[in-house]
């Protein structure tokens, strides 16, 4: 039996007899199945990502009527959940109950603000995500190709519905801030392909797998070319005209979420969602961020002293940003360095984890169409059953310092997002929604904790790499300050840019893309530090309570073995782990 199940059985001392639990358990399982079936019908892209291929021939319907239908369904799902007696459920079912409640309640809470009126961020959104449709599908058979082609033909309808929603946002004053739209415009402009063969969506037709008979290939290629020529390429051209001629001129000139209709309530809801803490407030998080900035700065100063640098903090940051020794000369060099670092970390994992996932991962460049406005790296899990992808941004190499590459690899690959996400996807005997369930504070908090764990792993070999780790941690501390500053305290974009520039060694290009990301995605930046600090707090609590019985490998397994959870659920799980470890049981 998986450690996840063994641990969850110990989560509570309450023993529920099978006869008593059966009706509640059956009702809960039916609810979970009904919710997933509804989600897959409503969002075919999520279905594909979950490995359900029944809806691969279409894209979501995103009209206001469809949004209202989903909100009404969520209210029914929540009502059904609350009608189930949680106390009559088995311990592992109670965890699923709590996570499902958080998920649906948050969809309802944010649904009232109609976020679909602004369906994109600074580096992603409906039009950018579709550029990766080929890797999501990865067609292998004739039927796979036919559904892929059908989905390509659905792009114009999908784009038109999103544009109509954006027009409603323009009328309602709910738009993305105009100050970040230059970067978004580059993504839209970059998708203006002159011929099908130039588009990334053509890749499946450039080389067919062996399972596609030779006799079918010409027909499928012709149909794919027609879909790109007549549907996809014209849809992107139409979107660009709308974006440049209508949306950009009408976009709001303010940056704060509190400047939106019902903005203060909206940002407060986002803070609760991204931290998973019901009582979290912007003011408290802002103060925590300032305290963390001061603490980390003292550690950074110590490293500057250690390397005997003659100059102040600002000049040291400029040295790191400008000296050629810290930058790769070619994209291939950067990718090889990332791969080398990742393999070194792979070899350390058994010393720190009792359970490791079966699924592996690879290292790839950020797709060319996204790279100019993208972060330094990201993890792409792909659909269920696929190997993960650790993306490294090879655009503008003079802005991708090598001294942060160890931290980036620890965060995006292992023991960060790939390890956590793969363990979650390999859970057994849990409802399907939990396989891809991703509470941001847990997922991002764990990945940031993974950067710090790299110190114990011994994978930071130079003081500059250690300074890179601190600059990444400082970056996340600054996020607490600048996100709440811009969205709750009236900060300007220039104030936020200056604060990040003065406190981290991030390149000026990355600072711009990051601040624009926070402007477009209020609250998400809070998840990292809030989650990491909770995990560190729980580790200290467990170590103090268990003394010689504390086993770091078992602690890490206890953190990860139930997949993505909210911070309150995580704390209850670790309290139960401590209680069991005290009795010598696991």
C-alpha positions as CSV (number, residue, x, y, z in Angstrom):
1,X,0.0,0.0,0.0
2,X,1.2,3.5,-0.9
3,X,2.7,5.6,1.9
4,X,0.0,8.1,1.0
5,X,-2.8,5.8,2.0
6,X,-1.0,4.4,5.1
7,X,-0.5,8.0,6.4
8,X,-4.0,9.1,5.6
9,X,-5.5,6.2,7.5
10,X,-3.7,7.6,10.6
11,X,-5.0,11.1,10.1
12,X,-7.6,10.8,12.8
13,X,-8.3,8.6,15.8
14,X,-11.9,8.3,14.9
15,X,-12.9,4.9,13.7
16,X,-15.9,4.6,11.4
17,X,-17.4,1.2,10.8
18,X,-17.9,0.2,7.2
19,X,-21.6,-0.1,7.6
20,X,-21.9,3.5,8.9
21,X,-19.5,4.9,6.4
22,X,-20.9,3.3,3.3
23,X,-23.8,5.7,2.5
24,X,-21.7,8.8,3.0
25,X,-18.8,7.3,1.1
26,X,-21.0,6.3,-1.8
27,X,-22.6,9.8,-2.0
28,X,-19.2,11.4,-1.9
29,X,-17.8,9.2,-4.7
30,X,-20.9,9.9,-6.8
31,X,-20.4,13.7,-6.3
32,X,-16.7,13.5,-7.3
33,X,-17.5,11.6,-10.4
34,X,-20.4,13.9,-11.4
35,X,-18.2,17.0,-10.9
36,X,-15.4,15.6,-13.0
37,X,-17.7,14.5,-15.8
38,X,-19.3,18.0,-15.8
39,X,-15.9,19.7,-15.9
40,X,-14.6,17.6,-18.8
41,X,-17.8,18.3,-20.8
42,X,-17.5,22.0,-20.1
43,X,-13.7,22.3,-20.5
44,X,-12.4,19.9,-23.2
45,X,-8.9,21.2,-22.7
46,X,-8.9,20.1,-19.1
47,X,-10.3,16.8,-20.2
48,X,-7.4,16.3,-22.6
49,X,-4.9,17.2,-19.9
50,X,-6.6,14.7,-17.5
51,X,-6.1,12.0,-20.1
52,X,-9.8,11.9,-21.1
53,X,-9.9,12.0,-24.9
54,X,-13.7,12.0,-25.5
55,X,-13.8,15.8,-26.2
56,X,-10.5,16.2,-28.2
57,X,-12.5,17.5,-31.2
58,X,-13.5,20.7,-29.6
59,X,-12.5,23.7,-27.5
60,X,-14.4,25.1,-24.5
61,X,-17.5,27.3,-24.9
62,X,-16.8,30.5,-22.9
63,X,-19.9,32.6,-23.5
64,X,-21.5,34.4,-20.5
65,X,-24.3,31.8,-20.6
66,X,-21.8,29.0,-20.3
67,X,-20.0,30.8,-17.4
68,X,-23.4,31.2,-15.6
69,X,-24.1,27.5,-16.2
70,X,-20.9,26.5,-14.5
71,X,-21.4,28.8,-11.6
72,X,-24.8,27.4,-11.0
73,X,-23.5,23.8,-11.2
74,X,-20.8,24.6,-8.6
75,X,-23.4,25.9,-6.2
76,X,-25.3,22.6,-6.6
77,X,-22.1,20.6,-6.1
78,X,-21.3,22.5,-2.9
79,X,-24.9,22.0,-1.6
80,X,-24.5,18.2,-2.3
81,X,-21.2,18.2,-0.5
82,X,-22.5,19.9,2.6
83,X,-25.4,17.4,2.7
84,X,-22.9,14.6,3.3
85,X,-21.9,13.9,7.0
86,X,-18.2,14.4,7.0
87,X,-17.8,12.7,10.3
88,X,-19.1,9.4,8.8
89,X,-16.4,9.4,6.1
90,X,-13.1,7.4,6.3
91,X,-10.0,9.6,7.1
92,X,-8.7,9.7,3.5
93,X,-12.2,10.6,2.3
94,X,-12.3,13.5,4.8
95,X,-9.2,14.9,3.2
96,X,-10.8,14.7,-0.3
97,X,-13.9,16.3,1.2
98,X,-11.9,19.3,2.5
99,X,-10.0,19.8,-0.7
100,X,-13.1,19.5,-2.9
101,X,-14.9,22.1,-0.6
102,X,-12.0,24.5,-1.0
103,X,-11.9,24.0,-4.8
104,X,-15.6,24.5,-5.4
105,X,-16.0,27.3,-2.8
106,X,-13.2,29.2,-4.5
107,X,-14.6,28.8,-7.9
108,X,-17.9,30.2,-6.6
109,X,-16.1,33.1,-4.7
110,X,-14.1,34.2,-7.7
111,X,-16.9,33.4,-10.2
112,X,-18.9,36.3,-9.0
113,X,-16.2,38.7,-10.3
114,X,-16.5,37.4,-13.9
115,X,-12.8,37.1,-14.5
116,X,-13.6,35.6,-17.9
117,X,-13.9,39.2,-19.1
118,X,-10.1,39.4,-19.1
119,X,-9.0,36.0,-20.3
120,X,-5.3,36.4,-20.5
121,X,-2.2,37.3,-18.4
122,X,1.0,39.0,-19.4
123,X,2.6,35.7,-20.6
124,X,-0.3,33.3,-21.1
125,X,-4.0,33.1,-22.0
126,X,-6.3,31.5,-24.5
127,X,-4.3,32.6,-27.5
128,X,-0.9,31.7,-26.1
129,X,-2.0,28.4,-24.6
130,X,-3.3,27.3,-28.0
131,X,0.2,27.6,-29.5
132,X,1.1,24.5,-27.4
133,X,-1.9,22.5,-28.6
134,X,0.3,20.1,-30.6
135,X,2.2,18.9,-27.5
136,X,-1.1,18.6,-25.5
137,X,-2.6,16.3,-28.1
138,X,0.6,14.5,-29.2
139,X,-1.5,12.6,-31.9
140,X,-0.4,9.0,-32.4
141,X,-3.3,7.4,-34.4
142,X,-5.5,8.4,-37.3
143,X,-8.4,9.1,-34.9
144,X,-6.0,11.3,-32.8
145,X,-5.2,13.3,-35.9
146,X,-8.8,13.7,-36.9
147,X,-9.8,15.1,-33.5
148,X,-6.8,17.4,-33.5
149,X,-7.8,18.8,-36.9
150,X,-11.4,19.2,-35.7
151,X,-10.1,21.2,-32.7
152,X,-8.0,23.4,-35.0
153,X,-11.2,24.1,-37.0
154,X,-12.9,25.2,-33.8
155,X,-10.4,28.0,-33.1
156,X,-12.3,30.8,-34.8
157,X,-15.4,30.2,-32.7
158,X,-13.3,30.0,-29.5
159,X,-11.4,33.2,-30.3
160,X,-14.7,35.1,-31.2
161,X,-16.3,34.1,-27.9
162,X,-13.2,35.3,-25.9
163,X,-13.1,38.5,-27.9
164,X,-16.8,39.1,-27.1
165,X,-16.0,38.6,-23.4
166,X,-13.2,41.1,-23.6
167,X,-15.6,43.6,-25.2
168,X,-17.9,43.1,-22.2
169,X,-14.9,43.7,-20.0
170,X,-14.2,46.9,-21.9
171,X,-17.8,48.1,-21.3
172,X,-17.6,47.1,-17.7
173,X,-14.2,48.6,-16.9
174,X,-12.8,45.1,-16.3
175,X,-9.7,44.9,-18.5
176,X,-6.0,44.1,-18.3
177,X,-3.9,47.2,-17.5
178,X,-2.7,48.9,-20.7
179,X,0.9,49.3,-19.3
180,X,1.6,45.5,-19.7
181,X,0.0,45.1,-23.2
182,X,3.2,45.9,-25.2
183,X,4.6,42.5,-24.2
184,X,1.3,40.8,-24.8
185,X,1.1,42.4,-28.2
186,X,4.4,40.7,-29.1
187,X,2.9,37.3,-28.4
188,X,-0.1,38.0,-30.6
189,X,2.0,39.5,-33.3
190,X,4.4,36.5,-33.1
191,X,1.5,34.2,-33.9
192,X,0.9,35.8,-37.4
193,X,2.2,32.9,-39.5
194,X,2.3,33.3,-43.2
195,X,1.9,29.7,-44.0
196,X,0.9,26.6,-42.1
197,X,4.3,25.0,-42.1
198,X,5.7,28.0,-40.1
199,X,3.2,27.4,-37.2
200,X,4.1,25.2,-34.2
201,X,0.7,23.6,-34.6
202,X,2.0,22.0,-37.9
203,X,4.5,19.9,-36.1
204,X,2.4,16.7,-35.9
205,X,2.0,16.8,-39.7
206,X,5.7,17.3,-40.4
207,X,6.5,13.8,-39.1
208,X,3.9,11.1,-38.6
209,X,4.4,8.3,-36.0
210,X,4.6,4.7,-37.2
211,X,1.0,4.0,-36.0
212,X,-0.4,6.2,-38.8
213,X,-0.6,4.2,-42.0
214,X,1.3,5.7,-45.0
215,X,-1.9,5.7,-47.0
216,X,-3.6,8.1,-44.6
217,X,-0.8,10.6,-44.2
218,X,-1.4,12.7,-47.3
219,X,-5.1,13.1,-46.4
220,X,-4.4,14.1,-42.8
221,X,-1.7,16.5,-43.8
222,X,-4.0,18.2,-46.4
223,X,-6.8,18.4,-43.8
224,X,-4.4,19.9,-41.2
225,X,-3.0,22.4,-43.7
226,X,-6.6,23.4,-44.6
227,X,-7.5,23.9,-40.9
228,X,-4.5,26.1,-40.4
229,X,-4.9,28.1,-43.6
230,X,-8.7,28.6,-43.3
231,X,-9.3,28.6,-39.5
232,X,-6.3,29.1,-37.3
233,X,-4.2,31.6,-39.2
234,X,-7.2,33.9,-40.0
235,X,-8.4,33.6,-36.4
236,X,-5.0,34.9,-35.1
237,X,-5.1,37.7,-37.7
238,X,-8.6,38.7,-36.7
239,X,-7.6,38.6,-33.0
240,X,-4.6,40.9,-33.7
241,X,-6.8,43.5,-35.4
242,X,-9.2,43.4,-32.5
243,X,-6.4,43.6,-29.9
244,X,-4.6,46.5,-31.5
245,X,-7.5,48.5,-32.8
246,X,-10.1,48.0,-30.0
247,X,-8.7,46.4,-26.9
248,X,-5.4,48.3,-26.3
249,X,-6.9,51.7,-26.7
250,X,-9.8,50.8,-24.3
251,X,-7.6,49.1,-21.6
252,X,-7.6,50.7,-18.2
253,X,-4.7,53.0,-17.3
254,X,-4.6,51.9,-13.7
255,X,-2.7,48.8,-12.5
256,X,-4.2,47.8,-9.1
257,X,-6.9,45.1,-8.7
258,X,-8.6,47.5,-6.2
259,X,-9.2,49.8,-9.1
260,X,-11.5,47.3,-10.8
261,X,-15.2,47.2,-10.1
262,X,-15.6,45.6,-6.6
263,X,-11.9,45.7,-6.6
264,X,-11.2,45.6,-2.9
265,X,-13.4,42.6,-2.4
266,X,-11.9,41.0,-5.5
267,X,-8.3,41.3,-4.3
268,X,-9.2,40.1,-0.8
269,X,-10.8,37.0,-2.4
270,X,-7.6,36.5,-4.5
271,X,-5.4,36.7,-1.4
272,X,-7.5,34.0,0.3
273,X,-7.4,31.8,-2.8
274,X,-3.7,32.0,-3.5
275,X,-2.6,31.6,0.1
276,X,-5.3,29.0,0.9
277,X,-5.6,30.8,4.2
278,X,-9.1,32.0,5.1
279,X,-7.8,34.8,7.4
280,X,-5.0,36.1,5.2
281,X,-5.0,39.9,4.6
282,X,-3.0,42.1,2.3
283,X,-1.7,44.3,5.2
284,X,-0.3,41.3,7.2
285,X,1.3,39.9,4.1
286,X,2.9,43.2,3.2
287,X,4.5,43.4,6.7
288,X,5.7,39.9,6.5
289,X,7.3,40.6,3.1
290,X,9.2,43.7,4.5
291,X,10.5,41.6,7.4
292,X,11.7,38.8,5.1
293,X,13.4,41.3,2.8
294,X,15.4,42.7,5.8
295,X,16.4,39.1,7.0
296,X,17.5,37.9,3.5
297,X,19.4,41.1,2.9
298,X,21.6,40.4,5.9
299,X,22.5,37.0,4.4
300,X,23.3,38.5,1.1
301,X,25.6,41.1,2.6
302,X,27.5,38.3,4.4
303,X,28.2,36.6,1.0
304,X,29.3,39.9,-0.5
305,X,31.8,40.2,2.4
306,X,32.9,36.6,1.9
307,X,33.9,37.1,-1.7
308,X,35.8,40.3,-0.7
309,X,33.9,42.5,-3.1
310,X,35.0,46.1,-2.9
311,X,31.8,48.2,-3.4
312,X,28.3,48.6,-2.1
313,X,25.3,46.4,-2.6
314,X,24.0,48.2,-5.7
315,X,27.4,47.9,-7.5
316,X,27.6,44.2,-6.6
317,X,24.2,43.6,-8.3
318,X,25.4,45.5,-11.3
319,X,28.5,43.4,-11.4
320,X,26.4,40.2,-11.4
321,X,24.1,41.6,-14.1
322,X,26.9,42.7,-16.5
323,X,30.0,40.4,-16.1
324,X,30.3,38.0,-19.0
325,X,31.5,35.1,-16.7
326,X,27.9,34.7,-15.4
327,X,26.2,34.2,-18.8
328,X,26.0,31.4,-21.3
329,X,27.3,32.2,-24.8
330,X,24.8,29.9,-26.6
331,X,21.3,28.5,-26.0
332,X,22.8,25.0,-26.1
333,X,25.3,25.9,-23.3
334,X,22.5,27.1,-21.1
335,X,20.4,24.0,-21.7
336,X,23.3,21.7,-21.1
337,X,24.1,23.5,-17.8
338,X,20.5,23.1,-16.7
339,X,20.5,19.4,-17.6
340,X,23.8,18.8,-15.8
341,X,22.6,20.5,-12.7
342,X,19.3,18.6,-12.8
343,X,21.1,15.2,-13.1
344,X,23.3,16.1,-10.1
345,X,20.1,16.9,-8.1
346,X,18.5,13.6,-9.2
347,X,21.4,11.7,-7.7
348,X,20.8,13.3,-4.3
349,X,17.1,12.7,-4.0
350,X,17.2,9.2,-2.3
351,X,19.0,10.8,0.6
352,X,16.1,13.2,1.2
353,X,13.0,11.3,0.1
354,X,11.7,7.8,0.9
355,X,9.3,7.8,-2.0
356,X,10.1,9.0,-5.5
357,X,7.8,9.1,-8.5
358,X,8.0,6.8,-11.5
359,X,7.6,9.5,-14.1
360,X,10.7,11.3,-15.4
361,X,11.2,14.7,-17.1
362,X,13.3,16.4,-19.8
363,X,14.9,19.8,-20.3
364,X,13.6,21.9,-23.1
365,X,13.8,25.6,-24.2
366,X,10.8,27.8,-23.6
367,X,8.8,27.8,-26.9
368,X,10.0,30.5,-29.2
369,X,6.6,32.1,-29.6
370,X,6.4,32.7,-25.8
371,X,10.0,33.3,-24.8
372,X,10.3,37.1,-25.2
373,X,7.7,37.9,-22.6
374,X,8.2,34.7,-20.4
375,X,9.8,34.0,-17.1
376,X,13.3,32.5,-16.8
377,X,11.9,29.0,-16.7
378,X,8.8,27.0,-15.9
379,X,7.6,23.4,-15.5
380,X,5.2,22.0,-18.0
381,X,3.6,18.7,-16.7
382,X,1.9,17.9,-20.0
383,X,-1.1,15.6,-20.0
384,X,-1.5,12.7,-17.6
385,X,0.9,9.9,-18.4
386,X,3.4,12.1,-20.3
387,X,6.9,13.0,-19.1
388,X,7.3,16.4,-17.5
389,X,9.2,19.2,-19.2
390,X,11.5,21.6,-17.4
391,X,11.5,24.7,-19.7
392,X,14.6,27.0,-19.7
393,X,14.3,30.4,-21.4
394,X,17.1,30.8,-23.9
395,X,15.8,34.1,-25.2
396,X,18.1,37.1,-24.5
397,X,21.0,35.1,-23.0
398,X,22.5,38.2,-21.4
399,X,19.4,38.3,-19.1
400,X,19.6,34.6,-18.0
401,X,22.4,34.5,-15.4
402,X,24.0,31.1,-14.6
403,X,24.3,31.9,-10.9
404,X,20.5,31.4,-10.5
405,X,20.3,28.2,-12.6
406,X,20.7,25.9,-9.7
407,X,17.8,27.5,-7.8
408,X,15.7,27.5,-11.0
409,X,16.4,23.8,-11.5
410,X,15.6,22.9,-7.9
411,X,12.3,24.9,-8.2
412,X,11.0,23.8,-11.6
413,X,12.3,20.3,-11.9
414,X,13.4,18.4,-8.7
415,X,12.7,18.4,-5.9
416,X,10.2,21.1,-6.9
417,X,7.4,21.0,-9.4
418,X,8.2,17.8,-11.2
419,X,8.7,15.8,-8.0
420,X,5.6,17.2,-6.3
421,X,3.4,17.1,-9.3
422,X,4.4,13.6,-10.4
423,X,3.8,12.1,-6.9
424,X,0.4,13.8,-7.0
425,X,-0.4,12.3,-10.4
426,X,0.6,8.8,-9.3
427,X,-1.7,8.7,-6.2
428,X,-3.9,5.7,-6.0
429,X,-7.5,5.3,-4.6
430,X,-8.2,9.0,-4.6
431,X,-10.8,11.0,-6.7
432,X,-9.6,12.1,-10.1
433,X,-9.7,15.8,-9.3
434,X,-6.8,15.4,-6.9
435,X,-4.4,14.1,-9.5
436,X,-4.0,17.6,-11.0
437,X,-5.2,19.6,-7.9
438,X,-2.8,22.5,-7.4
439,X,-3.3,24.8,-4.5
440,X,-0.8,27.5,-5.3
441,X,0.5,28.1,-1.8
442,X,1.4,24.4,-1.4
443,X,2.8,23.9,-4.9
444,X,4.8,27.1,-5.1
445,X,5.7,27.0,-1.4
446,X,7.1,23.5,-1.9
447,X,9.2,24.5,-4.9
448,X,10.6,27.5,-3.0
449,X,11.4,25.2,-0.1
450,X,13.2,22.9,-2.6
451,X,15.5,25.8,-3.5
452,X,16.5,26.1,0.2
453,X,16.8,22.3,0.5
454,X,19.5,22.5,-2.2
455,X,21.8,23.9,0.5
456,X,21.5,20.7,2.5
457,X,21.9,18.6,-0.7
458,X,25.2,20.3,-1.4
459,X,24.4,21.4,-5.0
460,X,25.4,25.1,-4.6
461,X,29.1,25.0,-5.3
462,X,30.1,28.7,-5.4
463,X,29.3,31.7,-3.3
464,X,27.7,33.2,-6.5
465,X,25.3,30.3,-6.8
466,X,24.4,30.7,-3.1
467,X,23.9,34.4,-3.7
468,X,21.7,33.4,-6.6
469,X,19.6,31.3,-4.3
470,X,19.2,34.2,-1.9
471,X,18.3,36.5,-4.8
472,X,15.6,34.0,-5.7
473,X,14.4,33.9,-2.1
474,X,14.5,37.7,-2.0
475,X,12.6,37.9,-5.2
476,X,9.8,35.9,-3.6
477,X,9.9,38.1,-0.4
478,X,9.7,41.2,-2.6
479,X,6.7,39.7,-4.3
480,X,4.8,39.9,-1.0
481,X,5.6,43.6,-0.9
482,X,5.1,44.6,-4.5
483,X,1.9,42.5,-5.1
484,X,0.1,43.9,-2.1
485,X,1.8,47.3,-2.8
486,X,0.4,47.6,-6.3
487,X,-3.0,45.9,-5.7
488,X,-3.9,47.2,-2.2
489,X,-1.6,50.2,-1.3
490,X,-1.5,52.3,-4.4
491,X,2.0,51.6,-5.6
492,X,3.0,52.5,-9.1
493,X,4.6,50.2,-11.6
494,X,7.8,52.2,-11.3
495,X,7.8,51.8,-7.5
496,X,7.5,48.0,-7.9
497,X,10.2,47.9,-10.6
498,X,12.6,49.9,-8.4
499,X,11.9,47.7,-5.3
500,X,12.7,44.5,-7.1
501,X,15.7,46.0,-8.9
502,X,17.2,47.4,-5.7
503,X,16.9,44.1,-3.7
504,X,17.6,41.3,-6.2
505,X,20.2,40.4,-8.8
506,X,17.5,39.6,-11.4
507,X,18.2,41.0,-14.8
508,X,16.3,44.2,-15.7
509,X,14.5,42.3,-18.5
510,X,13.3,39.7,-16.1
511,X,12.3,42.3,-13.5
512,X,10.1,43.9,-16.1
513,X,8.4,40.7,-17.2
514,X,7.9,39.7,-13.5
515,X,6.3,42.9,-12.4
516,X,4.0,42.8,-15.5
517,X,3.1,39.3,-14.5
518,X,2.1,40.4,-11.0
519,X,0.1,43.3,-12.4
520,X,-1.8,41.0,-14.7
521,X,-2.2,38.2,-12.1
522,X,-3.1,39.8,-8.8
523,X,-2.4,37.7,-5.7
524,X,-0.6,34.7,-7.3
525,X,2.8,36.1,-6.3
526,X,1.8,35.7,-2.6
527,X,1.7,31.9,-2.8
528,X,5.4,31.2,-2.9
529,X,6.7,32.8,0.4
530,X,3.5,32.1,2.3
531,X,3.7,28.4,1.5
532,X,7.5,28.1,2.0
533,X,7.3,29.7,5.4
534,X,4.5,27.3,6.5
535,X,6.6,24.3,5.4
536,X,9.6,25.5,7.2
537,X,7.5,26.2,10.3
538,X,6.1,22.7,10.2
539,X,9.5,21.1,9.7
540,X,10.8,23.0,12.8
541,X,7.7,21.9,14.7
542,X,8.2,18.3,13.8
543,X,11.9,18.3,14.5
544,X,11.4,19.9,18.0
545,X,8.6,17.5,18.9
546,X,10.3,14.3,17.7
547,X,14.0,15.0,18.6
548,X,16.0,11.9,17.8
549,X,13.0,10.3,16.1
550,X,12.8,13.0,13.5
551,X,13.5,11.6,10.0
552,X,13.8,14.2,7.3
553,X,13.0,11.7,4.6
554,X,9.8,10.7,6.3
555,X,8.9,14.3,6.9
556,X,9.3,15.1,3.2
557,X,7.2,12.1,2.3
558,X,4.5,13.3,4.8
559,X,4.4,16.7,3.1
560,X,4.1,15.2,-0.5
561,X,2.3,11.9,-0.2
562,X,-1.3,13.3,-0.5
563,X,-0.6,15.5,-3.5
564,X,-1.7,19.1,-3.6
565,X,-3.4,20.3,-0.4
566,X,-4.3,23.6,1.2
567,X,-2.1,24.8,4.0
568,X,-4.7,24.1,6.8
569,X,-5.0,20.5,5.6
570,X,-1.2,20.3,5.4
571,X,-0.9,21.4,9.0
572,X,-3.4,18.8,10.2
573,X,-1.5,16.1,8.3
574,X,1.8,17.0,9.8
575,X,0.3,17.1,13.3
576,X,-1.0,13.6,12.7
577,X,2.5,12.5,11.3
578,X,4.1,13.9,14.5
579,X,1.6,12.0,16.7
580,X,2.2,8.7,14.9
581,X,6.0,9.1,14.8
582,X,6.0,9.7,18.6
583,X,4.4,6.3,19.0
584,X,7.0,4.8,16.6
585,X,4.4,4.1,13.9
586,X,4.4,5.4,10.3
